[in-house]
Amino acid sequence: MAYLNIADYRRGAKRRLPRGIFEYVDRGSEDEIGLAAIRRSLDDLRFVPRVLRDVSELDLSADIFGNTLPCPLIIAPTAAAGLLWYDGEVALARAASQAGIPFCVATQSMTSIEDIRARAPGADLWFQLYVWRDREMVRTLLDRAAAAGVTTLVLTVDTPLAPKREYNTRNGFAIPIVPSIAAGFDVASHPRWAWRVLLRYLRESGMPTYAHYPAAFRTSIAREAIAENVKLSERVTWDDVAELRRQWRGRLVVKGALHVDDARQAVASGVDGIVVSSHGGRNLDSAVSPADVLPQIAEAVGHRLTVFADSGVRRGSDVVKLLALGAKAVLLGRSMLYGTAVAGTAGASGVLDILREEMCQSLAFLGQSSISHLPPDLIFGQSRSTPDDRQNP
Ligand SMILES: Cc1cc2nc3c(=O)[nH]c(=O)nc-3n(C[C@H](O)[C@H](O)[C@H](O)COP(=O)(O)O)c2cc1C
């Protein structure tokens, strides 16, 4: 089958993966209002193209934190990418490296930051942090990330506790994997995945689980003793951001801000960037969509720190819309996972190729030759002033 767009990769992932895993990746939370709202918010944006401009040379490059990226894309942190493909996180890191873009490794990755570094030595690795209740363990984790050459720490701030996703319960899906009759049938009806992913893990390293969690967490017998320590802390506040700012020498990004005052507080806390994100509709179901608040946030703080955005990107035009609303770069979650589930690094690279091609198409139709200099009035009804305007009135 030819994979012509991200929806094709999604269908491919659905065929290949056990239902429990596919739904964990694909779906939202509670009534999935957020998923629909994110889609609607992007679809409702309309471009106002400019005409009669030379678009023979299109430039997708973008300056992010002093580096020129070949395109303004970053692979988002996603827990459990390693369940989609044997060593899925390494596959993603390699695809990122080949494309010259960063890959953000998740705290809940199936492969450790050290292993990813060793097997994708050229990758620009970022690290996403979930703050555990045991802060000493968090400090050790940060030391490991720094030693592995992580350039940018991404603190996720929109997940004070595990969200309500009823389909996971119905499917018997959990990490670490809990044997159940439902999960057993699911795996048995996807023999290709069972053979190429699960059995390979079992042969080579044991049941896949969160690689950064303490060893005791990985065995069901010892898990209870350690589980409290690695629960998400509900007590993470701006004081922790200040503390992290002191501890972490690299770039610090806060992921999951949607209120302009939180964005201002991020500036005051000395962070280098924020990701305007509703976690892809996976957490707070009725959260506002990033596209709805991005212009206000970009206008308020875009000249003080780097504004990123994510949630719902399935087309190159979605990327262009978020950039025109004020983001400097966009994070890709599920789209990259669909590609990884279909064909590992080749699938992830295929997704990036499609998005880049569609971004170029959008630019040409919009009469824009550079993706880093999109005017806000490219979007119907938008007339936000940009930091560039303010500096050069
Ligand atoms: C399966 C899956 C797992 C995720 N795990 C994490 C995580 O561990 N930490 C985090 O900050 N975001 C996590 N995210 C959210 C992504 O980083 C990103 O914000 C979101 O996927 C963007 O929306 P999109 O999937 O529509 O592109 C996860 C997303 C998915 C799909």
The ligand as a Gaussian input file, in Angstrom:
#p B3LYP/6-31G(d) Opt

LIG

0 1
 C        0.980000       7.793000      22.905000
 C        1.343000       9.164000      23.408000
 C        2.101000       9.287000      24.554000
 C        2.447000      10.547000      25.024000
 N        3.250000      10.648000      26.115000
 C        3.650000      11.864000      26.534000
 C        4.550000      11.984000      27.622000
 O        4.991000      10.989000      28.200000
 N        4.927000      13.224000      28.001000
 C        4.458000      14.350000      27.374000
 O        4.823000      15.461000      27.742000
 N        3.610000      14.263000      26.337000
 C        3.202000      13.046000      25.908000
 N        2.356000      12.947000      24.843000
 C        1.857000      14.190000      24.198000
 C        2.771000      14.623000      23.061000
 O        4.022000      15.045000      23.526000
 C        2.141000      15.787000      22.277000
 O        1.885000      16.850000      23.136000
 C        0.858000      15.389000      21.563000
 O        0.930000      14.058000      21.107000
 C        0.634000      16.312000      20.380000
 O       -0.544000      16.006000      19.707000
 P       -0.578000      15.086000      18.407000
 O       -0.409000      13.670000      18.877000
 O       -1.946000      15.328000      17.882000
 O        0.526000      15.518000      17.486000
 C        1.989000      11.717000      24.352000
 C        1.229000      11.564000      23.191000
 C        0.903000      10.315000      22.717000
 C        0.095000      10.221000      21.450000

